[in-house]
């Protein structure tokens, strides 16, 4: 199953589509406005920091097709900082600061 790629960068604009590096979103809480489904990927640019609150409920991922959070580009691993809530364990994170 193929999902949608969403992109975040410090230079993004939340009026963009968020579906490519050139049209990335800036605020991580933009995730509250979209349904994340099985196979979707949230791409966060290396070297950037994102602070905020995200509520990840009613996710449609599963063991075979998780919702993936990963970094893109080279450089320092990105930082996600803030409060997040979820009712699911269908998320996969890779290459982030701890």
N, C-alpha and C positions, 0 to 999 in steps of 0.2 A: 504494500500500500504506500502510495506517495502522499506526502503531506505538503503543507505550505511552509515556506521559509519566511521568517520575520527577522528583521535586522534592527539593531540598536547601535547608535554611536553618539558620542558627546556632541558632535556637530550636526546630528540629525534634526529633523523638524517633525513635530507630531501631526502636522497637516499632510505629510507625505503618506504614501501607500504603505511604507514599512516592509515592502516585499523584495527589496534589493539593497545592495550596499549604497548605491547612489540615492536611494529614496528611503533611507533609514529613519527610524523614530528616535527621539531624544530621551523621553521619560519612560522608565521601565514600567510605571503603573499604567501605561497604555495597554498592557496585557489584560487589564480588567475589562476592557471594552471589546475584546475579541474572543470567540470560542476557540479554545485549543483542542485539536482533535488528534486522533491516532496518527503518528507519523509526522506531525508538525515539528519544526525545529525553530528555536529561538536563538539567533546568532548575535553575540555581544562582542563588540570590537575590542581587541587587545589594547591595553594601555588606558582604557577608560574606566571610570568609576560610576556606579549607578546607585543612588540612594532613594529609598521610597518604600512604599507599602504595596504589596501585591496580594490579591485574593485569588487563589487558584482552586476553584470549586467546580464540581460537575465536569471534570476532565474526561475526555473520551479516549484516552490512550489505554493500552493494555500491555501485557507482557511481551507480545510479539511486535507491537508497534508503539513504543513509548513516545512520550513527548520529550524532545531532547533540547537541553540548554547547552550551548557550546560557544567557544570563542572563535573569532575569525581574524585573519591577518596575523602578522608576526609581531612579537614584542612581549611586553609585560602582560601577564595574565590579567584579565579584567576583574574588577571587584563588584560584587553585588552585595549591598549592605542595606539593612532595614528589616522591617517586619513582613513576613510572608505567612500566609495560611493556606493550607490545602487539606482536602479530605480524601486525597488519593495517594497511592504510591506508584504511579505510572510515569514518574519523571526520571530523567537521566541527565546528570551534570558532568561535564568534562572540561578540563583545562581552565579552572578559575582559581583565584587566590583564596586561601582559607583563612 
